[in-house]
Amino acid sequence: MNNDQYYDWTSLEAENSDIVAGIIKKWEALLDQESTEKEYHEFIKEHSGFFFSDYNCYLTISKLKLASELETDFINIRDQRSNGLVYEFIELEKPQSKLFTKKGVPAVDFNNAIQQIRDWKRFLIDHKSWFKKYLPTYTTRVISNSCIKFSIVIGRRTTHESEIEKRNQIASELGIEIRSFDYLTDLLKRRKFFNSACLDIEKSKILENHIENPFSKAISDSDWKEFCLNKFNSTHFYKNNAEEIVKLREYNDLIHQMK
């Protein structure tokens, strides 16, 4: 990535964008394979800017460790401007995973994902000092009026009405979102691209342009925890920390195909 170059990200939105078409093709081929969860995770990590970045999210954490045996798959950091940050925890299963058994009870992978989220909640409730240090925002509440959101990505899209009703019931009862891998495909296909982040960074149009870079990868546990040592202000997060964030992120090699 050229630190002085202004990129035309909007060119990626064109129907003939070979870069975006290639990412979608590889992703859809991966979904049709009997791959491991690690392989799906790695693909999303390498292309997190294409999957997750939007007007309030320019940074994704991969595998943040809450405890020695407890870690997230991804956390999207969403900037609510004056209202601080919202952290979206994502538990990733496999596209081949089932939601329910033939008897209608949660299948193994789905049950494990639900338990993982319960464990995350319990940890955050019991470790307020860790919460304040590594997920700084306006509140440490977890169950209600929280700055933490929880999502499960599992299986493929279903049209089975009773299964959808049971899934939605569980999501409502637990206060979480349950998405399919096809939802992630939709994010890729509907991705909008902008040349400026509209953060009102008066000193640099280049910086506004670079924070929008869709080739950004998810950052590591250690990178995020080191970044937190700066004790940043969680209000207007991306505006106030744009230069540091652009330096913190790594970028997919596909950026070299940009003209």
C-alpha positions as CSV (number, residue, x, y, z in Angstrom):
1,M,0.0,0.0,0.0
2,N,1.4,3.4,-1.0
3,N,1.0,5.8,1.9
4,D,0.8,8.8,-0.4
5,Q,-1.5,7.4,-3.0
6,Y,-5.2,8.3,-3.3
7,Y,-7.1,5.2,-4.3
8,D,-10.4,5.0,-6.3
9,W,-12.2,2.4,-4.2
10,T,-15.5,3.1,-6.0
11,S,-14.0,1.4,-9.1
12,L,-14.4,-1.9,-7.2
13,E,-18.2,-1.5,-7.3
14,A,-18.3,-1.8,-11.1
15,E,-19.8,-5.0,-12.4
16,N,-16.6,-5.9,-14.2
17,S,-14.4,-5.7,-11.1
18,D,-12.2,-8.7,-11.5
19,I,-10.9,-8.3,-7.9
20,V,-14.3,-8.5,-6.2
21,A,-15.5,-11.2,-8.7
22,G,-12.4,-13.3,-7.8
23,I,-13.0,-13.0,-4.1
24,I,-16.6,-14.0,-4.4
25,K,-15.8,-16.9,-6.7
26,K,-13.2,-18.3,-4.2
27,W,-15.5,-17.8,-1.3
28,E,-18.4,-19.6,-2.9
29,A,-16.1,-22.5,-4.0
30,L,-14.9,-22.8,-0.4
31,L,-18.5,-22.9,0.9
32,D,-19.1,-25.9,-1.3
33,Q,-16.2,-27.9,0.0
34,E,-15.9,-30.0,3.2
35,S,-13.3,-27.6,4.6
36,T,-12.4,-27.0,8.3
37,E,-13.6,-24.2,10.4
38,K,-10.0,-22.9,10.4
39,E,-10.0,-22.5,6.6
40,Y,-13.3,-20.5,6.6
41,H,-11.9,-18.3,9.5
42,E,-8.7,-17.7,7.6
43,F,-10.5,-16.6,4.4
44,I,-12.6,-14.1,6.4
45,K,-9.6,-12.9,8.3
46,E,-7.7,-12.2,5.1
47,H,-10.7,-10.4,3.5
48,S,-12.3,-8.8,6.6
49,G,-12.5,-5.4,5.0
50,F,-14.7,-6.8,2.2
51,F,-17.0,-8.7,4.6
52,F,-17.4,-6.3,7.5
53,S,-16.3,-2.8,6.8
54,D,-19.0,-0.1,6.5
55,Y,-19.6,3.4,7.5
56,N,-19.1,2.6,11.3
57,C,-16.7,-0.3,11.2
58,Y,-13.1,-0.2,9.9
59,L,-11.4,-2.6,12.3
60,T,-12.0,-6.3,13.0
61,I,-10.1,-8.4,15.6
62,S,-9.4,-12.1,15.0
63,K,-9.1,-14.6,17.9
64,L,-9.2,-12.1,20.8
65,K,-8.3,-14.2,23.9
66,L,-10.6,-13.6,26.9
67,A,-8.9,-16.3,28.9
68,S,-6.4,-19.1,28.3
69,E,-9.1,-21.4,26.9
70,L,-11.7,-18.8,25.8
71,E,-11.4,-16.7,22.6
72,T,-13.6,-15.2,20.0
73,D,-13.5,-15.9,16.3
74,F,-14.0,-12.2,15.3
75,I,-15.0,-8.9,16.9
76,N,-16.2,-6.1,14.8
77,I,-15.5,-2.6,16.3
78,R,-18.5,-0.3,15.5
79,D,-18.2,3.4,16.2
80,Q,-21.4,5.0,17.5
81,R,-19.7,8.4,17.4
82,S,-20.5,10.3,20.7
83,N,-22.1,7.1,22.1
84,G,-18.9,5.2,22.1
85,L,-18.1,1.8,20.7
86,V,-20.1,-1.3,20.2
87,Y,-18.2,-4.6,20.0
88,E,-19.8,-7.4,17.9
89,F,-18.6,-10.8,19.0
90,I,-18.9,-13.5,16.3
91,E,-18.8,-17.2,16.8
92,L,-18.0,-19.0,13.6
93,E,-19.0,-22.6,12.9
94,K,-19.1,-24.4,9.4
95,P,-21.4,-24.1,6.4
96,Q,-22.0,-27.8,6.7
97,S,-23.2,-27.5,10.4
98,K,-26.8,-28.1,11.1
99,L,-29.0,-26.1,13.4
100,F,-31.3,-28.9,14.6
101,T,-31.4,-32.7,14.6
102,K,-34.2,-34.7,13.1
103,K,-35.8,-34.6,16.5
104,G,-35.8,-30.8,16.4
105,V,-33.3,-30.2,19.2
106,P,-30.1,-28.0,18.7
107,A,-27.4,-30.0,16.9
108,V,-23.9,-30.4,18.3
109,D,-22.2,-27.5,16.5
110,F,-25.2,-25.1,17.2
111,N,-25.3,-26.1,20.8
112,N,-21.6,-25.6,21.2
113,A,-21.9,-22.1,19.6
114,I,-24.7,-21.2,22.1
115,Q,-22.5,-22.4,25.0
116,Q,-19.6,-20.4,23.7
117,I,-21.6,-17.2,23.8
118,R,-22.8,-18.0,27.3
119,D,-19.2,-18.5,28.4
120,W,-18.2,-15.1,26.8
121,K,-21.1,-13.4,28.7
122,R,-20.1,-15.0,32.0
123,F,-16.5,-14.0,31.5
124,L,-17.3,-10.3,30.8
125,I,-19.7,-10.2,33.8
126,D,-17.1,-11.6,36.1
127,H,-14.0,-9.7,34.8
128,K,-15.0,-6.0,34.7
129,S,-11.4,-4.8,34.9
130,W,-10.4,-6.9,31.8
131,F,-13.6,-5.5,30.1
132,K,-12.6,-1.9,30.8
133,K,-9.0,-2.4,29.7
134,Y,-9.6,-4.3,26.4
135,L,-13.1,-3.3,25.3
136,P,-13.3,0.3,26.4
137,T,-16.6,2.1,25.9
138,Y,-19.4,3.7,27.8
139,T,-20.7,0.8,29.9
140,T,-19.7,-2.7,31.1
141,R,-23.2,-4.0,31.1
142,V,-23.5,-7.3,29.3
143,I,-27.1,-8.6,29.5
144,S,-29.2,-5.4,28.9
145,N,-28.4,-2.0,27.5
146,S,-25.0,-3.3,26.6
147,C,-22.3,-2.2,24.2
148,I,-21.6,-5.9,23.4
149,K,-23.5,-7.7,20.6
150,F,-23.3,-11.4,19.9
151,S,-23.7,-13.3,16.6
152,I,-23.4,-16.9,15.5
153,V,-22.6,-17.7,11.9
154,I,-23.5,-21.3,11.1
155,G,-24.8,-23.5,8.2
156,R,-26.5,-22.5,5.0
157,R,-29.6,-20.6,4.4
158,T,-32.8,-22.5,5.0
159,T,-36.4,-22.1,3.8
160,H,-37.8,-24.6,6.3
161,E,-40.4,-22.5,8.2
162,S,-40.4,-24.4,11.5
163,E,-36.6,-24.4,11.6
164,I,-36.6,-20.6,11.0
165,E,-39.1,-20.1,13.8
166,K,-37.1,-22.1,16.3
167,R,-33.9,-20.4,15.3
168,N,-35.5,-17.0,15.8
169,Q,-37.0,-18.0,19.1
170,I,-33.6,-19.0,20.4
171,A,-32.0,-15.8,19.1
172,S,-34.6,-13.7,20.8
173,E,-34.4,-15.6,24.1
174,L,-30.5,-15.3,24.1
175,G,-30.4,-11.7,22.8
176,I,-28.2,-12.7,19.9
177,E,-28.2,-12.9,16.1
178,I,-27.9,-16.2,14.2
179,R,-26.8,-15.9,10.6
180,S,-25.9,-18.4,7.8
181,F,-22.8,-18.4,5.7
182,D,-24.9,-17.2,2.8
183,Y,-25.4,-14.0,4.8
184,L,-21.7,-13.4,4.6
185,T,-21.9,-14.0,0.8
186,D,-24.6,-11.4,0.7
187,L,-22.2,-8.9,2.5
188,L,-19.6,-9.5,-0.2
189,K,-22.0,-9.1,-3.1
190,R,-23.7,-6.0,-1.7
191,R,-20.6,-4.3,-0.5
192,K,-20.5,-0.6,-1.2
193,F,-17.3,1.3,-1.7
194,F,-16.5,4.9,-0.9
195,N,-13.4,7.0,-1.5
196,S,-13.8,8.9,1.8
197,A,-14.8,7.8,5.3
198,C,-16.7,11.0,6.0
199,L,-15.0,11.4,9.4
200,D,-14.3,15.1,9.0
201,I,-10.6,14.6,9.3
202,E,-9.8,18.1,8.0
203,K,-6.0,17.7,7.9
204,S,-5.9,14.8,5.4
205,K,-8.0,13.6,2.5
206,I,-5.5,10.8,2.0
207,L,-6.1,9.6,5.5
208,E,-9.9,9.7,4.9
209,N,-9.2,7.6,1.8
210,H,-7.0,5.1,3.5
211,I,-9.3,4.4,6.4
212,E,-11.8,3.2,3.8
213,N,-9.3,0.6,2.4
214,P,-11.4,-2.6,1.8
215,F,-8.2,-4.7,1.6
216,S,-7.6,-4.5,5.3
217,K,-7.2,-7.8,7.2
218,A,-8.4,-8.6,10.7
219,I,-5.9,-7.7,13.3
220,S,-4.5,-10.1,15.9
221,D,-5.1,-10.4,19.7
222,S,-1.7,-9.1,20.5
223,D,-2.0,-6.1,18.1
224,W,-5.3,-5.1,19.6
225,K,-4.1,-5.4,23.2
226,E,-1.0,-3.4,22.5
227,F,-3.1,-0.8,20.8
228,C,-5.3,-0.6,24.0
229,L,-2.2,0.4,26.0
230,N,-2.7,3.8,24.5
231,K,-5.9,4.2,26.5
232,F,-7.7,5.7,23.6
233,N,-10.9,7.8,23.7
234,S,-13.8,5.5,22.7
235,T,-15.9,8.4,21.4
236,H,-15.5,9.2,17.8
237,F,-13.0,6.3,17.7
238,Y,-12.2,6.2,14.0
239,K,-11.8,10.0,13.6
240,N,-9.6,10.3,16.7
241,N,-7.4,7.3,15.9
242,A,-7.5,7.1,12.1
243,E,-3.8,7.5,11.5
244,E,-2.9,4.8,14.1
245,I,-5.5,2.4,12.8
246,V,-4.3,2.7,9.2
247,K,-0.8,1.8,10.4
248,L,-2.0,-1.0,12.7
249,R,-3.9,-2.9,10.0
250,E,-2.2,-5.2,7.4
251,Y,-3.6,-5.4,3.9
252,N,-4.3,-8.2,1.4
253,D,-1.9,-8.5,-1.5
254,L,-4.8,-8.1,-3.9
255,I,-4.4,-4.3,-3.4
256,H,-1.5,-4.4,-5.8
257,Q,-4.0,-5.1,-8.6
258,M,-5.5,-1.6,-8.0
259,K,-4.6,0.8,-10.8
